[in-house]
């Protein structure tokens, strides 16, 4: 049996060595989140007495390859149980459900605790930088974690603003100011499957399709993701 064991160990060492030599594809994570609101909350900066804290109820993320033909390497979507400052679960306002498509049933059957949802999206990222259309991390991490009374589990240095990438690609500032994430792919005429606006994953896909299009067209260099 000893020679057989020796040969098996040798074979396993070869496999382990070969696996360790597989090159790691450089990636970026494009993400979006949906946070609670009532009709008019944005105009009021969520400061009215009846406005909820703008804590998140959904996270969507896409892993975008930054090499070769810039493939989409995976997607992630999670519902988050939104809680208030006293640990009580917020009820979803009908306006929020109409806007996002997120229902009470989604939260009840698929909702995660905030800490669990953040850990999941962090594992999905595999250490890559997060990019959003604006600064969604302020709601996902700063506000939501503060209200929930937990420590933010992903540092601020892991996040950046995808608007910078579009500036680098030459998108006019005045167009940036009036183009939401869910309209970005359409602005560039990018063909894509149907997307639902204000769904976190679909909004992240809209930004991702745009970045992929710009890199394929040579208007956005992938090294910009490291230099900004």
Secondary structure, DSSP 8 states (H G I E B T S, - for coil): -HHHHHHHHHHHHHHHHHHHTS----EEEEEEEEE---TTTTTTTT-STT-----EEEEEEEEEE-STT--EEEEEEEEE--B-TTS-B----HHHHHHH---HHHHHHHEE-HHHHHHHHHHHHTT--EEESS-THIIIIIIHHHHHT---SS-GGGEEETHHHHHHTT--HHHHHH--HHHHHHHTT---S---TT-HHHHHHHHHHHHHHHHHTTSS-TTHHHH-
